[in-house]
Amino acid sequence: MTAENSENTNLPGGLSAGTAQNTSEDRTHLTHVNDKGEVRMVDVSEKDVTSRTAIAEGCIFMHPDTLDMIVEGSAAKGDVLATARVAGIMAAKATSRIIPMCHPLNITKAKVDIEPIHEGDREDGRVGLKITTLTKVDGKTGIEMEALTAASVACLTVYDMCKAVDRGMEIGEIHLLRKEGGRSGLWTRD
C-alpha cells in the first residue's frame, strides 16, 4: 500500500474491504451531496458510455428443515427458488424507483443464482441459501446498486414465501463482490 492511499484504509468499505484498479479517486467526497450539504442526483451527462458489470451476493439463513422444504420444492406457496430468481431480476430493473438517487438504467443483463448452504458447508454451521446476482449495462453510471438490490429482494422473497414455517430466518452478508467498468475501473472484494 502506498502512503498516498493509506489514509483511506479505515473508511467503511475502503481499501481494506476490496482491491481497486484505480485508487486515485477522492474517497472522502460524497457525490450525492453538493457544496451546501443538499442531496442531489449526480450529473452523468459528460461521462463516457462504458460496459459495466457488478456481482453481489447475500445469504438467508434458516432451519435445516426449511432448507429441505425449499430444495425439495414442497413449499405451500410454490417454487421458492424460481420465484426468488424472478423477484431479483425484477428488483434489478426497478432499482431507480426505490433507491432515490439511482439513475434509471437500460440493463442489458440481470441474473440470479441460488445455491443451498448445507450443514457443514460453513465453519459457523449455519444453513440456508447463498444468492449471487450479476448485472450488466452499457451506460454512463455504475450498476452496483442494481446487483445489490437484486440480492436483497431475492432474499426477502425467500423469507416471504417461507415465513409461515420459519419466522426465524435471517438475511445477511449482502455485499458487492465485483464491479468493473467506468472511470474507477475494476474493484474486487478480497
N, C-alpha and C positions, 0 to 999 in steps of 0.2 A: 504494500500500500504506500502511496506517495504522501508526502507531507501536505500537499495541496488538497487532497480529498479526505485526509484522516479526520478532520473536524466533522464530517458528515456521518461517521460510523455510528454515532449514538442517536441519530434521528430515527423515529419509528419507521420501519420499513426501509431504512437506509442501506448502505452498502453491506452491513452485517447480515442482512436478510437475503441478499442475492448478489449477482455479478452483472454489471452493466458494461456494454461495449464502449459507450461514451459516458465518461464520468465528469465531463467538463460543465455540465448543467448546474445552474444555481439551485440547489435542493432546499434552500431556505425560503424561496419565494412561492407563495400560493397563487397559482394562475387564475383561480376563480374569485379572487378578491382584488379590487382596484386600490389605488393610492389612498382613497378615503376610507378603506375598510368595508366597502359595499360589495355584496356578492354580485357577480356578473357571469355571463356566458362568454367564454373565451372566443375572440375573433380568429377564425382559422382561414379566412378568405385568402391570405397571402401565402399560405403553406402549400407545398407541393403535394400532389396526389401520389401516394406510395402504397404498395401492397403491405398490409398489416395483418398480423396474426396474434392471437392470445390463447393461452391454455390456462385453465383454472381448475381447481378441484375443491370438493367438500365431502364431508362424511356425515352420515346419520347412523348413530349407534342405537342398538335395540336389544331386546331379549332374544336369545337364540331361537326360541320358538317362533318369534315374529319373523326372523330372517328365513327360517324354514318355510313358513307360510308364503312369503314373497317368492322365494326361489321355486317352490312347488307350483305357484300360480293359483293358490286356493284362497286368496283374499276375497272377502264378501263383495267388495266394490269392483273387483275385476283385476285386470293385468296391471299390477303396480309399476313394474319396470317400464312397460310401454307408455303408460300414462305419464310417468316422470320424465321420460325422454321427450315426449311431445311438449310437456309443460316447460321444460328447459329451453327447447328451441323457440317456443312462443315467447318466453320471457326475454331471450336474447333480442328478438325482434322488437320487443316493446320497451326496452331499457330507457330510451329517451322520454317515455311517457311517465316513468315512475322515479327516475333519478333526475332531479331538477336541472342540473347544469350539463347533462349529457346532450351531445348533438345527435339528431336523428341520422342514422347511418343506413346506407343501402347494403346490408350484409350480404356477402357472397357465399358464406358457409357458416352453418351452425350445427354442431354435432355434440351429442351427449352419450357418453359411455358409462355404464354402471357395472361395477364388479362387486360381488359379495365379499365381505370380510368375515371369514370363518374363525371359530375358536382356534387359537394357536398361530394365526396369521400376524398378529401384533404382539409386541412384548407386553403391553398392558392387558392383554386378554380380551379386549372389547370386540364385539361382533357388530356387523351392520353392513352398510353399503358405502363404497367409495364411488363418487360421481366425478367424472372428468369431462370437462367441456372444452371445445375448440371453436373459436370464432374467427372469421376472416372478413376483410373488407379491402377494397381499393378506395382509399379516401384520404382526407386531409387531417384526420384525428384518429386517435387510437381506439382499439376495440376491447380493451381490458374490462371495462365495466360490463360489457355485454356477456363476456365469458363468466365473470363473477356472478352476475345476475342469474344466468342460466344455471350455474351450480347451486346457488341459493334456492331458487324456485324449484328445481328438481328435488332437492332435499325436503323442502316444505311440502311438496306434493306427496312424497312418500309418507310423511307424517300425517297428512290429511287422510290418506287412503287407509292407514293402519292404526289411527289413534283409538279406534273402538276396542282394539285388543291390547294396545301398548301405549298408554299416555306418557310413559317414562322415557320415550325415545329422546335422544339428544342430538341436535345438529351442531356441528363444529368443524374446525380445521378448514374453513373456507379461505382460500388464498390463491394468489396468482402464482403459476409455475413458470410461465414463459411469456414474453412479449417480444415481438420483432417488428421492425419497420419504423418509419418516421425518423425524425431528427435524432432521437436518443438511441436508435438502433436496437441492438439485442440486449435483453435483460433476462436472466435466468435465476431461479431460486437455487441457492446452494443446498 
